[in-house]
Structures are given as C-alpha cells and as structure tokens.
Amino acid sequence: MRLLPGGAQESRCAGEGRVVTTQLETPRLWLRPLELADAAQAQPLFAQWEVVRYLTNKVPWPFPPDGVHAYYRDVALPQAEHGEAWHWTLRMKSDPGRLIGAISLLKGREINRGFWLGAAWHGQGLMSEVCGVVTDYWFETLGFPLLRVPKAAANTASRRISERQGMRLVETKDGEYVSGRLLTEVWEITAEEWRARKAARIG
Ligand SMILES: CC(C)(COP(=O)(O)OP(=O)(O)OC[C@H]1O[C@@H](n2cnc3c(N)ncnc32)[C@H](O)[C@@H]1OP(=O)(O)O)[C@@H](O)C(=O)NCCC(=O)NCCS
C-alpha cells in the first residue's frame, strides 16, 4: 500500500490497482467514506419527494423502509470494494455526528458523479462546495480523463452546479426519472479543462 497525492491509499490486489476512498473536507463539510451504519440516518432524509424526484427511476417510489440499507449493502459497498465507485456521506463540521447527504463517483461511460442533500440543507451552496473537491479527486487522485453526468434539465440546482464547474452540455435525450419521462442533459468536462480552470483561478 502507498500514499497517493491527496492522501488516498492505493492497495494493489491480485495485480490490479484500486484507490480506497479516503476522508475529504471542504471549508464547511466533512466527506466521510460511506459505511453500512450510515443507512439509518440517510433513510429518512433520502426518502423525500424533493430529494428523489429528479433521480433515475431505478430509485423505487414509494421508497421502501429499508431502501437505503439495501442499496448500501448490495450496491454501493460492493462497488467501493471492487474499485468501481467512491461514495462519501456528508456532515457539517459544526455537527459531524449528523449525516446530511451523500456524493458518489462512479467508473463507466454514462454517469460518473451523483449527489443528494437533505431538503433542510438545500440552497446554502453546500453541494457546490462538495463538488469542487470531489471533481478534483476524480481527475487528480483517481486520474480519469473525463467526467460525464446526465441530469434532468428541470433540475435547476444540479444544472447550475455543472454550469458553474465549467462543464459543457454535450447531448440532450429523454430520460426516465422518479417523476416520469423528462428531458435529460448530458454534461461533461475533461481533465485538461478542469486543470485550466484551476490554473486560471490561481493565476
Ligand atoms: C441538487 C442539490 C444537491 C443541490 O445542492 P445545494 O447544496 O442545494 O446546491 P447549491 O446551494 O450549491 O446551489 C447550486 C446552484 O443552484 C441554485 N439553486 C439551488 N437550489 C435551487 C432551486 N431550488 N431552484 C433553483 N436554483 C437553485 C443555487 O442558487 C446555485 O446557483 P448559483 O451557483 O448560480 O448561485 C440538491 O438540490 C438536492 O439534493 N436535490 C435532490 C437530489 C438531486 O436532484 N440530485 C442531483 C441529481 S442529478
């Protein structure tokens, strides 16, 4: 095992490299690697219409009482174990025992980042803050060349995050959401574009 830039640990298993999710922070938040025990706090915050309406219709609605636990156990944690995804829960530094949302990075060609925040914490700039460090982790620690995210065009807050991060709208198509069929926008940014934006901000 060796330390990578950003403090992530790389453990090589059977000749295959994978990066273990490590704790990250922003000025206001801790990003803690997801654990099964987080499901109990996440469930009541996630199972709200305001949170799920613009998520893919793979999310069941009405949401089952053990839905988050089952997802963490059967999908999220196995993905993390196999180096296919990196999941964090979010906590305010002022109240670190309280989970307020989650963010994930996912390998693959279709969707590389997903996030949600409990409704009580919307509109405070928190996810914009989180997306900055997590996008940087995608490019600089994990070393991927491209970040691609589909989202419902109607999801103004999520869309603004893509715009403000300098992502490009590359495709529109229909998508199936918990709310039904909606226009989907696909946004992307390359590692070079991300680095150029960072350099411009520093310079
Ligand atoms: C999407 C989500 C994570 C945004 O988190 P947030 O912390 O509230 O977002 P921010 O406060 O950082 O705001 C991001 C931008 O959206 C704008 N915004 C926030 N809430 C908004 C709303 N309800 N309507 C319109 N714009 C909104 C903000 O003004 C900001 O724009 P600006 O940068 O031009 O000022 C949150 O709304 C959420 O959890 N939604 C449900 C889950 C979801 O849809 N996830 C994304 C799936 S693609």
The ligand as a Gaussian input file, in Angstrom:
#p B3LYP/6-31G(d) Opt

LIG

0 1
 C      -29.053000      19.180000      -6.415000
 C      -28.688000      19.504000      -4.961000
 C      -27.700000      18.502000      -4.411000
 C      -28.084000      20.913000      -4.936000
 O      -27.497000      21.119000      -3.667000
 P      -27.430000      22.546000      -2.986000
 O      -26.404000      22.498000      -1.917000
 O      -28.807000      22.959000      -2.632000
 O      -26.913000      23.428000      -4.210000
 P      -26.193000      24.812000      -4.060000
 O      -26.765000      25.549000      -2.891000
 O      -24.713000      24.564000      -4.107000
 O      -26.680000      25.575000      -5.367000
 C      -26.216000      25.289000      -6.642000
 C      -26.830000      26.300000      -7.591000
 O      -28.212000      26.012000      -7.790000
 C      -29.023000      27.085000      -7.372000
 N      -30.159000      26.511000      -6.676000
 C      -30.133000      25.838000      -5.514000
 N      -31.371000      25.396000      -5.231000
 C      -32.166000      25.819000      -6.234000
 C      -33.539000      25.671000      -6.532000
 N      -34.365000      25.001000      -5.720000
 N      -34.028000      26.220000      -7.656000
 C      -33.208000      26.895000      -8.484000
 N      -31.883000      27.059000      -8.279000
 C      -31.381000      26.517000      -7.161000
 C      -28.157000      27.918000      -6.456000
 O      -28.565000      29.275000      -6.441000
 C      -26.813000      27.732000      -7.080000
 O      -26.693000      28.539000      -8.217000
 P      -25.580000      29.683000      -8.296000
 O      -24.269000      28.899000      -8.217000
 O      -25.825000      30.334000      -9.585000
 O      -25.792000      30.549000      -7.093000
 C      -29.959000      19.496000      -4.063000
 O      -30.898000      20.386000      -4.605000
 C      -30.538000      18.097000      -3.955000
 O      -30.136000      17.309000      -3.116000
 N      -31.549000      17.792000      -4.814000
 C      -32.161000      16.477000      -4.787000
 C      -31.233000      15.373000      -5.319000
 C      -30.789000      15.651000      -6.749000
 O      -31.552000      16.161000      -7.552000
 N      -29.538000      15.304000      -7.039000
 C      -28.930000      15.550000      -8.331000
 C      -29.329000      14.570000      -9.347000
 S      -28.599000      14.981000     -10.926000

